[in-house]
Amino acid sequence: MKSPFEIVTLLLATISPAFAAEIPFDKAEEFPASAYDLIAEKRVVWLGEMHGTREGPRLFLGLVRLVSRHHASPPVVALEIPTTEQRALDRYLVTGDDAVLRASPFFKSEIKDGRSSVAMVQLLSQLRAEKLAAVLCFDSVAATTPQERDTAMAQNLKRFAKKYPDAKLLVLSGGIHAQRVDGTDWDPKYRPAAFELSPWLDSIVTFDLAFESGTIWALTDKGFAEHKVKGERWTGTAPHYITLHPQRTHGYDGAIFTRKLTGSPAW
């Protein structure tokens, strides 16, 4: 039986990164203004990443900056961090004291899966410095099954959308949670968080993190280590692009591409 990491890697390798016109750009944190047209009418903008990379959080920061420049209200950021960590996160965003995070169960846990990476802490530091958005945790620690976890994630995001009715909700999570179709290779009845949220709030656009090759830090049955990954080649010349597919593909409405992934170790 393949591990979840192996299954996700195989799935992403089958996704062709470009089905429609791509909007290229040079710097991960700086999306072109034209990219906003792809998300302007959506309440929820969701990036499904492979945990443990430098590029996922950096591209997500680019989305936050893009929305903050063009939308009337400041965005709300939702991160795949347990809701029980919200108090510690709030204290860090006020004080900037790294010790607050290092003392939190999530960041000091010996179980690493890429979400508590150096790049994720750098994202938090930048969000704190720029004060672009409220930052909320939406993962669940009370769930006892993967399905209960995704359902709880959707409920938390629904609550955030109600609390901030004028804001765009920008979500960063693992790729499976961002899929807007039910069923996975290992469970045809599985309902990802984005799929669970869609019946209540259909104003969602989800992007897959596409790439050509690189490395990620991930947890497998052999432990937490850096692994090589391979995606699909893009014939363009820019290091990044964003695109919407003509029709939803593998559960995603579009893709955000980076030429090469670079693993980001645990913080």
C-alpha positions in Angstrom: 0.0 0.0 0.0 1.3 3.4 -0.9 1.8 6.1 1.8 -0.4 9.3 1.6 2.8 11.2 0.5 3.4 8.7 -2.4 -0.3 9.0 -3.4 -0.3 12.8 -3.5 3.0 12.8 -5.4 1.6 10.4 -8.1 -1.6 12.5 -8.3 0.2 15.8 -8.8 2.5 14.2 -11.4 -0.6 13.4 -13.6 -1.8 17.0 -13.5 -0.8 18.9 -16.6 -0.1 22.5 -15.4 -1.5 24.5 -18.3 -4.9 24.2 -19.9 -5.6 27.8 -20.6 -3.8 31.1 -21.1 -1.2 31.5 -18.4 -0.4 34.8 -16.7 3.4 34.7 -16.2 5.3 36.6 -13.5 8.9 36.7 -12.2 8.7 37.0 -8.4 6.7 34.6 -6.3 5.6 37.3 -3.9 4.6 39.7 -6.6 1.6 38.7 -8.8 0.8 40.9 -11.7 -2.3 43.1 -11.4 -4.0 41.2 -14.2 -4.0 38.1 -12.0 -6.7 39.7 -9.8 -9.2 39.4 -12.7 -9.1 35.6 -12.1 -10.2 35.9 -8.5 -12.1 39.2 -8.3 -15.6 37.7 -8.1 -14.7 35.0 -5.5 -15.1 35.1 -1.8 -12.7 32.2 -1.1 -9.3 31.9 -2.8 -7.7 28.6 -1.9 -4.1 27.4 -2.7 -3.5 23.6 -2.3 0.2 23.0 -1.8 2.6 20.3 -1.0 3.7 20.9 2.6 7.4 21.5 3.2 8.4 23.8 0.4 9.7 27.4 0.3 7.6 28.2 -2.7 4.1 27.4 -1.4 4.1 30.0 1.4 5.9 32.5 -0.8 3.3 32.3 -3.6 0.5 32.4 -1.0 2.0 35.7 0.4 1.9 36.9 -3.2 -1.8 36.2 -3.3 -2.4 38.0 0.0 -0.6 41.1 -1.3 -2.5 40.9 -4.6 -5.9 40.9 -2.8 -4.8 43.6 -0.3 -4.0 45.9 -3.2 -7.2 45.4 -5.1 -10.0 44.5 -2.7 -11.8 47.2 -0.7 -11.6 45.2 2.6 -8.5 43.6 4.0 -8.3 39.8 3.4 -8.6 37.1 6.0 -5.9 34.4 5.9 -6.7 30.9 7.0 -3.9 28.5 7.6 -3.9 24.7 8.1 -2.8 25.0 11.8 -5.0 23.6 14.6 -7.5 26.1 16.0 -6.1 25.3 19.5 -3.0 27.3 18.4 -4.9 30.5 17.7 -4.1 32.1 21.0 -0.4 31.5 20.6 -0.5 32.7 17.0 -2.3 35.9 18.1 0.4 36.6 20.7 3.1 36.1 18.1 1.5 38.4 15.7 1.4 41.1 18.3 4.8 40.6 19.9 6.9 39.0 17.2 8.4 36.8 19.9 9.6 33.5 18.3 9.5 31.9 21.8 5.7 32.0 21.7 5.7 29.8 18.7 8.4 27.5 20.0 6.4 26.9 23.1 3.3 26.0 21.3 2.3 22.3 20.9 2.1 22.6 17.1 5.5 24.0 16.5 7.4 22.0 19.2 5.8 18.7 18.3 8.2 16.0 17.2 5.7 15.0 14.5 6.6 17.1 11.5 4.7 17.1 8.2 5.9 20.3 6.6 3.3 22.7 8.0 5.6 23.9 10.7 8.4 24.6 8.3 10.9 27.5 8.2 9.0 28.9 5.2 5.7 28.9 7.1 7.2 30.8 10.0 8.7 33.3 7.5 5.2 33.7 6.1 3.8 34.4 9.5 6.6 36.9 10.2 5.9 38.7 6.9 2.2 38.8 7.6 2.9 40.3 11.0 5.3 42.9 9.5 3.0 44.0 6.7 -0.2 43.8 8.7 -2.1 42.9 5.5 -4.7 40.5 6.9 -6.2 38.8 10.0 -4.6 35.4 10.4 -6.8 32.4 11.6 -6.2 28.7 12.2 -8.7 26.3 10.7 -7.5 22.8 11.3 -9.1 20.5 13.8 -7.5 18.4 16.5 -10.7 17.0 17.8 -11.5 15.0 14.7 -10.9 11.2 15.0 -11.0 10.4 11.3 -9.7 12.1 8.2 -13.3 12.8 7.0 -14.2 14.4 10.3 -11.2 16.6 10.0 -12.1 17.9 6.5 -15.7 18.4 7.6 -14.5 20.4 10.7 -12.1 22.4 8.4 -15.1 23.4 6.2 -17.2 24.4 9.2 -14.4 26.6 10.6 -14.0 28.3 7.2 -17.8 28.8 7.0 -17.6 30.5 10.4 -14.8 32.8 9.3 -16.7 33.8 6.1 -19.8 34.7 8.3 -17.6 36.7 10.8 -15.9 38.7 8.0 -18.7 39.1 5.4 -16.8 41.8 3.4 -13.5 40.1 3.2 -12.0 37.7 0.8 -10.9 34.5 2.6 -7.5 33.3 1.5 -6.8 29.6 2.4 -3.5 27.7 2.4 -3.7 24.0 2.9 -2.5 20.6 1.6 -3.6 19.9 -1.9 -6.2 17.2 -1.0 -8.2 19.6 1.3 -8.4 22.1 -1.6 -10.1 19.8 -4.1 -13.7 20.6 -5.0 -14.7 17.1 -6.0 -15.5 14.2 -3.8 -13.5 11.0 -3.9 -9.8 10.2 -3.8 -7.7 7.3 -5.0 -7.9 5.7 -1.6 -11.5 6.5 -0.8 -14.2 7.2 -3.4 -16.5 8.6 -0.8 -14.0 11.1 0.7 -15.2 14.7 0.8 -12.4 17.2 0.9 -12.9 20.5 2.9 -13.3 22.6 -0.2 -16.0 20.2 -1.5 -17.7 20.3 1.9 -17.7 24.1 1.9 -18.9 24.5 -1.7 -22.7 23.8 -1.1 -22.8 26.6 1.5 -20.5 29.0 -0.2 -20.0 28.3 -3.9 -18.0 31.5 -4.5 -14.7 29.6 -4.3 -11.7 29.3 -6.6 -9.1 26.7 -5.8 -5.6 26.5 -7.2 -3.2 23.6 -7.3 0.5 24.2 -6.8 2.0 23.0 -10.1 5.7 22.6 -10.7 8.3 20.9 -12.9 10.6 19.3 -10.3 12.2 19.9 -7.0 12.3 18.7 -3.4 10.0 18.9 -0.4 10.3 18.0 3.3 7.6 15.5 4.1 6.6 12.8 6.6 6.5 9.3 5.3 6.7 5.8 6.9 10.5 6.3 6.9 10.3 9.5 8.9 10.6 13.3 8.2 13.1 13.9 5.4 13.7 15.7 2.1 12.2 14.0 -1.0 12.5 14.6 -4.7 9.3 15.3 -6.6 8.6 15.6 -10.3 5.7 17.4 -12.1 5.1 18.5 -15.7 7.3 20.6 -17.9 6.1 24.1 -19.0 7.3 25.5 -22.3 7.0 29.1 -21.1 10.0 31.1 -20.0 8.8 32.8 -16.8 9.5 31.2 -13.4 5.9 31.4 -12.4 2.4 31.6 -13.8 -1.3 31.6 -12.6 -4.1 30.2 -14.7 -7.7 29.1 -14.6 -8.6 25.8 -16.4 -11.4 25.8 -19.0 -13.1 23.3 -16.7 -12.3 22.0 -13.2 -9.4 19.5 -13.4 -8.6 17.0 -10.8 -10.7 19.0 -8.4 -9.0 22.3 -8.9 -10.3 25.4 -10.8 -6.8 26.5 -11.8 -3.1 26.2 -11.1 -0.3 28.4 -9.7 3.0 27.2 -11.2 6.6 27.5 -10.0 9.4 26.2 -12.0 11.2 24.4 -9.2 10.2 23.5 -5.6 12.8 23.9 -2.9 12.4 21.9 0.3 11.9 23.9 3.5 12.9 21.9 6.7 11.1 22.0 10.0 11.6 25.3 12.0 
